[in-house]
């Protein structure tokens, strides 16, 4: 069963998946000096249970006795949105020293430590991966905030487009809907504003059977402001 020790304050939480008491003691001793808390799980099943219950910041897994289980766990974590940013350090045995990097890559780990564990390597890798996780989470939060802004802008743009379309239809109703009958004269028009709405408007009225008057107004500019003047 996983260690269910409560996390204290804002301390980063490291989950170590191992049954090697010497490694566990070594990691706890040195990471405690870094202000980190270390939980221990005996196997990958217990580790996954801990991940579901707690905010794990980093995992260390002894891959020697459970390479296949480690690969499955890493795949599962990396494919879940809420756990994808958890970095994993693979711990390998001395007899695997020639290909321990390959083991880390093949199991899906982000880095590795070979036995016997060395304090400098442990601290450097831990600090680096925790820093990367913090950066990853910060970017994710910024992206989420940008997505919210984009959705709000898209909603506002849609409302604006709908409003402009309505204004366009209303403005067209201000133009002649039918032409007066004037002897030997025919009228025709095409209205094509620079934007959805514009500052041009005209009317045609008959004075007599033989005469008509054309009123043409061209407000400086185009768009909403010009259209408001023509509406007035």
C-alpha positions in Angstrom: 0.0 0.0 0.0 1.2 3.5 -0.7 2.5 5.8 2.0 -0.4 8.2 2.8 1.5 10.7 4.8 -0.1 14.1 4.6 1.7 16.8 2.5 2.8 19.7 4.6 2.2 23.2 3.5 3.5 24.0 0.0 6.3 21.5 0.0 6.9 19.6 -3.3 5.9 16.0 -3.1 8.1 13.2 -4.5 6.8 9.7 -5.0 9.4 7.0 -4.9 8.4 3.6 -6.3 10.8 1.1 -4.8 11.3 -1.7 -2.4 15.0 -1.0 -1.9 15.3 0.3 1.6 18.8 1.6 1.1 17.7 3.7 -1.9 14.6 4.9 0.0 16.6 6.0 3.0 19.2 7.8 0.8 16.6 9.7 -1.2 14.5 10.7 1.8 17.6 11.9 3.6 18.9 14.2 0.9 15.6 15.4 -0.5 14.4 16.4 3.0 17.3 18.9 3.0 15.9 20.3 -0.2 12.6 20.9 1.5 10.9 18.1 -0.3 8.6 15.4 1.0 9.0 11.8 -0.1 6.2 9.3 -0.3 6.9 5.6 -1.0 5.0 3.1 -3.0 6.0 -0.6 -3.3 4.8 -1.0 -6.9 3.3 0.8 -9.9 -0.2 0.0 -8.9 0.3 1.6 -5.5 2.0 4.5 -7.3 -0.9 5.1 -9.6 -3.3 5.1 -6.5 -1.1 7.7 -4.9 -1.1 9.9 -8.0 -4.9 9.8 -8.0 -5.0 10.9 -4.3 -2.3 13.4 -4.1 -0.6 16.2 -6.1 2.6 14.4 -7.0 5.4 16.7 -8.3 8.0 14.1 -9.2 8.3 10.3 -9.4 11.3 8.1 -9.0 10.9 4.5 -10.1 13.2 1.5 -9.5 12.8 0.1 -13.0 15.0 -3.0 -12.5 12.4 -5.3 -11.1 9.4 -3.8 -13.0 10.4 -2.5 -16.4 7.1 -3.5 -18.1 5.0 -2.1 -15.3 7.0 1.2 -15.4 6.4 1.5 -19.1 2.7 1.0 -18.7 2.5 3.5 -15.8 4.5 6.2 -17.7 2.3 5.7 -20.7 -0.8 6.1 -18.6 0.5 9.2 -16.8 1.7 10.9 -20.0 -1.7 10.4 -21.7 -3.7 11.9 -18.9 -4.1 15.7 -19.0 -3.9 16.0 -15.2 -0.7 13.9 -14.8 1.1 14.6 -18.1 3.5 17.1 -16.5 4.7 14.7 -13.8 8.4 14.0 -14.5 9.7 10.5 -13.9 13.3 9.5 -13.0 14.2 5.9 -13.6 16.6 4.3 -11.1 18.8 1.6 -12.7 21.1 -1.1 -11.3 24.9 -1.1 -11.8 24.8 -4.0 -14.2 22.6 -1.9 -16.5 25.1 1.0 -16.5 25.9 0.5 -20.2 22.4 1.0 -21.4 20.6 2.7 -18.5 19.8 5.7 -20.7 18.0 3.4 -23.2 16.1 1.9 -20.3 14.9 5.3 -19.2 13.8 6.2 -22.7 12.1 2.9 -23.4 10.1 3.0 -20.2 9.0 6.6 -20.8 11.1 8.1 -18.0 12.4 11.7 -18.4 15.8 11.1 -16.8 17.7 8.3 -14.9 19.9 7.7 -12.0 22.3 4.7 -11.8 23.2 2.9 -8.6 25.0 3.5 -6.4 23.0 6.7 -6.0 25.1 9.9 -5.8 23.9 12.9 -3.9 24.9 15.6 -6.5 23.2 13.8 -9.4 20.1 13.2 -7.3 19.8 16.9 -6.4 20.6 18.3 -9.8 18.1 16.0 -11.6 15.4 16.6 -9.0 15.8 20.4 -9.2 15.9 20.5 -13.0 12.8 18.3 -13.5 10.8 20.2 -10.8 11.7 23.4 -12.4 10.6 22.1 -15.8 7.3 20.9 -14.3 6.7 24.4 -12.9 7.4 25.9 -16.3 5.1 23.4 -18.0 2.3 24.1 -15.6 2.8 27.9 -15.9 2.6 27.6 -19.7 -0.5 25.4 -19.4 -2.2 28.0 -17.2 -1.3 30.8 -19.6 -2.6 28.8 -22.5 -5.8 28.1 -20.7 -6.2 31.8 -19.9 -5.6 32.7 -23.5 -8.1 30.1 -24.6 -10.7 31.7 -22.4 -9.9 35.1 -23.9 -10.1 33.7 -27.4 -13.5 32.2 -26.7 -14.7 35.5 -25.3 -13.4 37.4 -28.3 -14.9 34.9 -30.6 -18.3 35.3 -28.9 -18.0 39.1 -29.0 -17.0 39.0 -32.7 -20.0 36.8 -33.5 -22.3 39.3 -31.7 -20.7 42.2 -33.6 -21.0 40.4 -36.9 -24.7 39.7 -36.2 -25.2 43.3 -35.3 -23.5 44.5 -38.4 -25.5 42.2 -40.6 -28.7 43.6 -39.0 -27.5 47.1 -39.5 -26.7 46.3 -43.1 -30.2 45.1 -43.8 -31.7 48.1 -42.0 -29.5 50.5 -44.0 -30.7 48.9 -47.3 -34.3 49.7 -46.3 -33.3 53.4 -46.2 -32.5 53.2 -49.9 -35.1 53.4 -52.6 -37.3 50.3 -52.6 -39.0 51.3 -55.8 -38.4 54.0 -58.4 -40.7 56.9 -59.4 -42.1 56.8 -62.9 -40.5 59.5 -65.0 -41.1 59.8 -68.8 -38.2 58.5 -70.9 -36.1 57.7 -67.8 -35.2 54.4 -66.0 -33.4 54.1 -62.7 -31.1 51.3 -61.4 -28.6 51.2 -58.5 -26.1 48.9 -56.9 -25.2 49.7 -53.2 -21.8 48.3 -52.2 -20.4 49.9 -49.0 -16.7 49.6 -48.1 -17.6 47.8 -44.9 -20.8 46.0 -43.9 -22.4 49.4 -43.5 -21.3 52.8 -44.8 -21.9 56.5 -44.9 -23.6 56.8 -48.4 -27.3 57.2 -48.9 -29.6 58.4 -51.7 -33.2 58.9 -52.6 -35.1 59.5 -55.9 -38.3 61.4 -56.0 -40.5 62.5 -58.9 -41.3 66.2 -59.3 -43.5 65.7 -62.4 -44.1 63.2 -65.1 -41.0 64.5 -66.8 -38.7 65.4 -63.9 -37.1 63.7 -60.9 -34.8 64.8 -58.1 -31.9 62.7 -56.8 -30.8 63.3 -53.2 -27.2 62.0 -52.6 -25.5 62.1 -49.2 -21.9 61.0 -48.7 -20.8 61.2 -45.0 -17.0 61.3 -44.5 -15.5 58.0 -43.6 -17.3 54.6 -43.5 -18.4 52.0 -41.0 -20.6 52.4 -37.9 -19.9 56.1 -37.2 -20.7 57.2 -40.8 -23.8 54.9 -40.9 -25.2 56.5 -37.7 -25.1 60.0 -39.4 -26.9 58.7 -42.5 -29.5 57.0 -40.3 -30.2 60.4 -38.6 
